[in-house]
Structure formats: C-alpha cells, structure tokens
C-alpha cells in the first residue's frame, strides 16, 4: 500500500519488546493455535495431550512464506462457550513452541505475539521469546498492565464483556460503537497510567466476542472511529468467525470468501493489523487491492476524472 493509500489517521509504527513494526501498510498476523479445541483449526497443532511442535513450526514457516508479518501463538480457545484452561496447562502448551520458534533462524525477524488473558502465561511467554501480548479480555488480569510495562512488550487490548464461556448469552448494548469505543479508550488510559507507553498499544474491538452478528459486522468497519478515540492503531480479527455465516445464510462450511471481504473492508476503513487464519489468500487480496489503486492513480494522474475513464 502506498503512503497515499493510507488514511491520514493511521500511525506509522508499533513498538514491542524486540523492535518496531512499521504500519505504513497493513500487517498480517497469522494465527498459530496450540489448542485442541479452537473453533476453526483446533487439534491440528495439538493432539489433546501435547503441542505438536514440529507441525506447528511447519505451519508457522508456511505462514511466513506466504507473507505473515506477525505470528500469534495461543494456548487457550476463546471461542463462544469455551471452558477456561488452567494457566499451568496453557503455559505448557505455548512455552515449548515459543522456544522452538525463537531458536529457528527462519523466525529471527518475525515478531511473535502471545494470545492470553493471564499475566502468568504472558510472563512465561515473554521469557520464551514473545514480544507482544494479545489480551482479548481487555486487561482483566490485574497483573497484566504491570507486566507489559515492566517488560516493554507490545500490547493488544481486546474488547470483551465477561468471559468466553458465557459472553454470547446476554448481549446488551444500547449503542455498540460508542460503548466499545468508550470501554477500549478507558482500558488504554488505564494501561498508559500503569506505565505502558502508548506507541506499544493496539486496540481490538473484539469481533464476535459478546456481540451479535450485526454488531460484529459494524465493528469490522469501525477502525477509523476507534483510532481517533483511543489514539492507537486497530487490529481486526474477523477471520472465519460465525457472523460471516450469519450474513451469507446457509453457507457455513466455507467462510474464506467472507473473511477476505471483511479484511478488505477493515483495511479500507483504517485497520492496521489483520489477524487471520488464511495468510496467503489474505496477502493476495491485499496485493490485488493495492495494485488496482496504484493502476488507477498512475493512469489518472494529471487528468480530469472523465478523461481518465476513457
């Protein structure tokens, strides 16, 4: 994406514990699920007893080869209705994998995020090589802010009311855009007050986390709104989620096309990071969209709009 394609409110960088991620074009965060029960690919990298480290490394290599900018490793499914995982078990699932990723030269320049709600898991993960904490709970663990500030980690603050096990049972918003924005802004302020530098923070409206299908769809397009209210870049994680099937009707088996459509809308509306399952397809869609814009701008440069179309 050229600088001219970037909305004026899109900031230029995201600081984390091992460096800086440029945000002059959208970053693709690849999902690496070290869980047996994630909604889309649960069990592929975990056999129910242990993380399949070799399979996870191969999956991570493919993601990077296909254009992933960030790897997001998680040891607990946060799908609707998912039971909580014991923190000790969550640590076991992710630490060995993180150590293997960090010891592989293929990932030397790839930032790694730990997807967790628990400060104890995040601390172990940061020691094992992660440099970003992706907290879908909105910093529900009282120790998370102090940990991130002390370690100088990057931080994703996700929006969630309640917990995954019960979040879809009683969804109540008078104005979902305003309330999600206000609640994220409050959590950003709390993190900054606790010592986390603002350039280290990205916000995530929590697509599908305690929201209806319509609310989730609206939040995909809310990045500009969120950025202006919080002063932080925005991550959108719409990939393969159930609201897409609600939009398309009976076509629940394949949500790839819907995921790509949501990704392109999110970027057009100012999203800085896309958290996805389908890395190659997402990167290709972004490249095509960028190339179409560039072709038009090149041919239309210096001409009146009517002339440019003939």
C-alpha positions, -999 to 999 in steps of 0.1 A, spaced: 0 0 0 14 34 -10 15 62 15 -13 78 -5 -35 48 2 -31 51 40 -58 70 59 -45 102 75 -52 88 110 -31 56 105 0 59 127 34 48 115 47 22 139 40 -3 167 67 -7 193 73 -40 210 99 -57 232 122 -67 204 118 -38 179 93 -18 159 67 -29 134 60 -4 106 24 3 100 26 22 67 8 -8 52 -15 -34 68 2 -61 88 -10 -97 86 -9 -116 119 -10 -153 115 -30 -174 140 -10 -203 155 -34 -223 177 -16 -246 201 -50 -259 214 -71 -290 208 -104 -271 206 -102 -239 187 -133 -233 166 -116 -235 132 -84 -255 134 -84 -270 169 -64 -301 172 -43 -296 141 -13 -284 161 -23 -301 195 -32 -338 199 -52 -333 231 -22 -340 253 8 -320 239 16 -294 214 28 -309 181 58 -287 179 71 -300 145 37 -295 129 34 -260 145 68 -250 132 60 -262 97 27 -243 98 45 -211 110 70 -215 82 43 -216 57 26 -186 72 58 -166 69 65 -178 34 30 -167 24 36 -132 38 27 -132 75 43 -102 93 35 -114 129 28 -148 145 2 -150 172 5 -181 194 -23 -191 217 -28 -219 242 -65 -214 251 -95 -214 228 -117 -183 234 -145 -194 211 -180 -187 224 -188 -213 251 -152 -224 255 -143 -235 291 -113 -218 308 -80 -236 306 -58 -240 337 -29 -215 335 -4 -242 341 -17 -262 311 -19 -230 290 18 -223 298 28 -259 289 10 -256 255 28 -224 244 62 -222 261 79 -251 243 65 -239 210 77 -203 216 112 -216 225 113 -236 193 102 -207 172 128 -184 187 156 -210 182 148 -213 145 166 -188 123 136 -187 100 118 -166 126 147 -143 136 130 -112 122 94 -122 129 76 -106 159 57 -132 180 26 -125 200 12 -145 229 -26 -147 228 -35 -150 265 -57 -134 292 -34 -143 321 -3 -123 332 14 -155 345 12 -171 310 22 -138 293 52 -136 316 64 -171 307 58 -164 270 77 -132 270 107 -150 286 104 -177 260 106 -153 231 73 -135 226 74 -97 223 37 -88 222 8 -97 245 -26 -101 228 -51 -99 256 -87 -104 244 -101 -98 278 -92 -61 279 -67 -64 308 -90 -83 331 -60 -98 350 -48 -71 375 -12 -81 369 -12 -77 331 -5 -39 329 24 -40 353 39 -70 334 37 -53 300 50 -21 313 80 -38 330 89 -59 300 84 -32 274 61 -56 254 37 -46 227 1 -49 237 -32 -57 220 -61 -46 242 -92 -66 231 -128 -57 240 -147 -84 259 -175 -83 285 -175 -113 307 -156 -144 296 -157 -167 265 -178 -194 282 -207 -170 288 -201 -140 265 -228 -148 240 -257 -154 265 -267 -119 274 -255 -94 248 -266 -59 258 -255 -27 240 -275 5 237 -250 18 211 -224 -8 204 -199 15 185 -200 41 212 -198 17 241 -170 -5 227 -150 27 218 -155 42 253 -146 10 270 -115 4 249 -104 40 255 -108 36 292 -86 5 291 -60 23 271 -60 51 296 -55 25 324 -26 9 306 -9 42 300 -15 53 336 1 20 346 33 27 327 26 12 292 37 36 265 10 45 240 31 36 210 31 0 223 -7 -3 223 -30 -16 196 -68 -20 202 -91 -47 190 -129 -43 191 -134 -80 198 -153 -92 167 -176 -120 178 -167 -116 215 -201 -109 232 -216 -93 201 -244 -101 177 -237 -108 140 -248 -73 131 -227 -57 158 -197 -77 147 -202 -66 111 -204 -29 122 -172 -32 142 -153 -45 112 -157 -11 97 -151 9 129 -113 12 128 -113 49 120 -137 56 148 -116 35 172 -83 50 162 -95 86 167 -110 79 201 -81 58 215 -51 73 197 -40 37 189 -38 15 158 -65 -10 153 -64 -48 149 -94 -66 133 -98 -103 138 -128 -113 117 -113 -144 101 -136 -174 97 -160 -161 125 -196 -171 128 -210 -136 119 -199 -142 84 -221 -173 81 -250 -153 95 -246 -128 67 -243 -154 39 -271 -176 51 -267 -213 48 -231 -213 35 -215 -221 68 -189 -246 56 -166 -222 39 -160 -187 53 -129 -179 33 -146 -155 8 -164 -137 37 -132 -134 56 -114 -118 27 -142 -94 21 -142 -84 58 -104 -80 57 -105 -56 27 -133 -35 43 -114 -33 75 -83 -21 58 -102 5 37 -116 18 70 -82 21 85 -73 -12 102 -35 -15 108 -34 -53 116 -54 -82 104 -54 -114 125 -62 -142 101 -61 -180 95 -57 -178 58 -24 -159 53 -17 -165 17 -52 -157 5 -54 -125 27 -20 -113 14 -30 -119 -22 -63 -100 -17 -44 -70 -2 -19 -71 -30 -46 -71 -57 -65 -42 -40 -32 -22 -37 -24 -29 -74 -58 -18 -85 -55 15 -67 -20 21 -80 -31 14 -116 -59 39 -114 -37 65 -97 -10 61 -123 -33 63 -153 -55 91 -138 -26 113 -127 -28 148 -142 -61 140 -160 -97 150 -153 -118 121 -139 -139 119 -171 -108 117 -193 -92 91 -170 -120 67 -177 -117 67 -215 
